Amino acid sequence: MSEGQVLAASENGAYVLRLVGDVRLTLCASIEDYVDGMLDDPEFCSVWVDLCDVEGIDSTTLGQLAKLAMSVHERFDFRPAIYCCDAGINRLLGSMGLDRLFEMHEKTCCASGSGQIIPMIPGSEDDVRQKVLEAHRTLMDVSSENRERFSELVATLERH
């Protein structure tokens, strides 16, 4: 698997976030920083998440995507879109309940260009632990299955 990257593009408040390769918690600070800035953009009007080039995606990243969708729905009253043509990744998204939060498109995103690479923001061990904890708490809020699935991990992270 290739190392994960996050690419982004925007035009007139319309954003595309493209995740590529094996996307793991090492990118959590970068994703959070970019999403926070995107949601604070006064011109923000839409966001698509393109997962067509994802080889693997961890639960921390899935939790951050869930948080993105919940924030967009709460603040702007619409569901963002996810584009993914990989059946395995789509099953994973469904099993985590992200199909309840996003408009799911099992096809390639038609956004042109590759976008700019979002630089990796280094975080301290404690910062990363907090982001992992928050992402998993968000996933637990999505479904009772996720609550059961991640309760032990969250309890362990809370103890440290």
C-alpha positions as a printed NumPy array, in Angstrom:
array([[  0.   ,   0.   ,   0.   ],
       [  1.175,   3.485,  -0.76 ],
       [  1.548,   6.122,   1.926],
       [ -1.588,   8.154,   2.44 ],
       [ -2.078,  11.694,   1.254],
       [ -4.853,  14.214,   1.461],
       [ -5.364,  16.544,  -1.498],
       [ -7.801,  19.41 ,  -1.605],
       [ -9.234,  21.814,  -4.103],
       [-11.816,  24.56 ,  -3.851],
       [-13.512,  27.071,  -6.053],
       [-16.105,  29.645,  -4.984],
       [-16.818,  27.819,  -1.716],
       [-17.146,  24.362,  -3.289],
       [-14.578,  21.952,  -1.842],
       [-13.246,  18.548,  -2.859],
       [-11.196,  16.503,  -0.412],
       [ -9.358,  13.605,  -2.099],
       [ -7.853,  10.893,   0.065],
       [ -5.21 ,   8.751,  -1.635],
       [ -3.339,   5.594,  -0.645],
       [ -3.359,   4.174,   2.869],
       [ -4.903,   6.959,   4.964],
       [ -4.069,   6.617,   8.668],
       [ -4.079,   8.57 ,  11.911],
       [ -0.765,  10.204,  10.995],
       [ -2.848,  12.559,   8.817],
       [ -5.456,  13.369,  11.486],
       [ -4.046,  16.784,  12.429],
       [ -3.789,  17.778,   8.753],
       [ -7.356,  16.698,   8.011],
       [ -8.768,  18.433,  11.084],
       [ -6.919,  21.669,  10.383],
       [ -8.066,  21.764,   6.764],
       [-11.694,  20.907,   7.58 ],
       [-11.853,  23.567,  10.301],
       [-10.631,  26.212,   7.835],
       [-13.003,  24.977,   5.15 ],
       [-16.044,  25.177,   7.434],
       [-15.036,  28.691,   8.517],
       [-14.886,  29.89 ,   4.898],
       [-17.736,  32.43 ,   4.525],
       [-18.205,  31.242,   0.914],
       [-18.468,  27.542,   1.89 ],
       [-21.378,  25.958,   0.02 ],
       [-20.484,  22.302,  -0.639],
       [-17.989,  19.519,  -0.052],
       [-17.315,  16.219,  -1.795],
       [-15.02 ,  13.559,  -0.397],
       [-13.295,  11.513,  -3.09 ],
       [-12.177,   8.073,  -1.888],
       [-11.672,   6.52 ,  -5.333],
       [ -7.896,   6.281,  -4.838],
       [ -7.979,   5.058,  -1.229],
       [ -6.253,   1.724,  -0.649],
       [ -6.973,   1.638,   3.079],
       [ -8.598,   3.927,   5.615],
       [ -8.489,   3.628,   9.382],
       [-11.208,   4.246,  11.956],
       [ -9.677,   7.558,  13.061],
       [-10.066,   8.931,   9.539],
       [-13.588,   7.504,   9.324],
       [-14.409,   9.282,  12.582],
       [-13.079,  12.538,  11.183],
       [-15.229,  12.098,   8.091],
       [-18.256,  11.442,  10.325],
       [-17.464,  14.621,  12.268],
       [-17.197,  16.549,   8.988],
       [-20.611,  15.291,   7.85 ],
       [-22.243,  16.03 ,  11.217],
       [-20.787,  19.551,  11.271],
       [-21.915,  20.269,   7.706],
       [-25.414,  19.012,   8.439],
       [-25.653,  20.962,  11.708],
       [-24.279,  24.242,  10.342],
       [-25.416,  24.161,   6.704],
       [-28.317,  21.674,   6.666],
       [-27.143,  19.32 ,   3.904],
       [-25.306,  16.023,   3.631],
       [-21.926,  16.101,   1.914],
       [-21.154,  13.549,  -0.797],
       [-18.673,  10.677,  -0.805],
       [-17.512,   9.217,  -4.098],
       [-15.97 ,   5.763,  -3.947],
       [-15.843,   3.038,  -6.59 ],
       [-14.194,   0.384,  -4.362],
       [-16.743,  -2.166,  -3.122],
       [-14.668,  -3.032,  -0.043],
       [-14.302,   0.602,   1.059],
       [-18.024,   1.162,   0.405],
       [-18.864,  -1.839,   2.632],
       [-16.615,  -0.398,   5.33 ],
       [-18.321,   3.014,   5.075],
       [-21.721,   1.333,   5.363],
       [-20.66 ,  -0.831,   8.305],
       [-19.551,   2.302,  10.167],
       [-22.819,   4.091,   9.41 ],
       [-21.304,   6.76 ,   7.201],
       [-23.983,   6.018,   4.609],
       [-26.395,   7.681,   7.064],
       [-24.321,  10.877,   7.123],
       [-23.216,  11.253,   3.504],
       [-24.802,  11.033,   0.085],
       [-23.042,   7.936,  -1.184],
       [-21.97 ,   7.7  ,  -4.836],
       [-20.452,   4.378,  -5.879],
       [-18.686,   5.894,  -8.867],
       [-15.736,   8.097,  -9.691],
       [-15.936,  11.733,  -8.711],
       [-15.999,  13.98 , -11.756],
       [-13.866,  16.718, -10.19 ],
       [-11.057,  17.773, -12.477],
       [ -7.436,  18.223, -11.46 ],
       [ -5.635,  16.574,  -8.619],
       [ -5.702,  19.343,  -6.032],
       [ -2.971,  20.539,  -3.726],
       [ -1.397,  18.204,  -1.219],
       [ -2.313,  19.189,   2.308],
       [  0.969,  19.188,   4.24 ],
       [  1.298,  16.804,   7.133],
       [  1.028,  18.66 ,  10.424],
       [  3.12 ,  16.977,  13.083],
       [  1.387,  16.51 ,  16.381],
       [  2.604,  15.522,  19.803],
       [  1.684,  12.083,  21.047],
       [ -0.94 ,  13.65 ,  23.32 ],
       [ -2.423,  15.746,  20.479],
       [ -2.746,  12.675,  18.272],
       [ -4.276,  10.658,  21.14 ],
       [ -6.879,  13.418,  21.665],
       [ -7.759,  13.467,  17.958],
       [ -8.029,   9.664,  17.871],
       [-10.249,   9.785,  20.96 ],
       [-12.507,  12.472,  19.482],
       [-12.79 ,  10.626,  16.152],
       [-13.819,   7.407,  17.869],
       [-16.308,   9.173,  20.136],
       [-17.866,  10.607,  16.982],
       [-18.073,   7.144,  15.409],
       [-19.71 ,   5.861,  18.595],
       [-22.403,   8.534,  18.187],
       [-23.254,   7.246,  14.698],
       [-24.632,   3.835,  15.728],
       [-25.076,   1.411,  18.599],
       [-22.866,  -1.056,  16.691],
       [-20.056,   1.501,  16.67 ],
       [-20.63 ,   2.239,  20.361],
       [-20.076,  -1.432,  21.078],
       [-17.21 ,  -1.711,  18.586],
       [-15.16 ,   1.2  ,  19.968],
       [-16.147,   1.51 ,  23.651],
       [-13.138,  -0.457,  24.885],
       [-10.699,   1.582,  22.78 ],
       [-12.24 ,   4.869,  23.937],
       [-12.122,   3.742,  27.584],
       [ -8.437,   2.832,  27.189],
       [ -7.599,   6.17 ,  25.557],
       [ -9.495,   8.069,  28.28 ],
       [ -7.428,   6.361,  30.996],
       [ -4.129,   7.629,  29.549]])
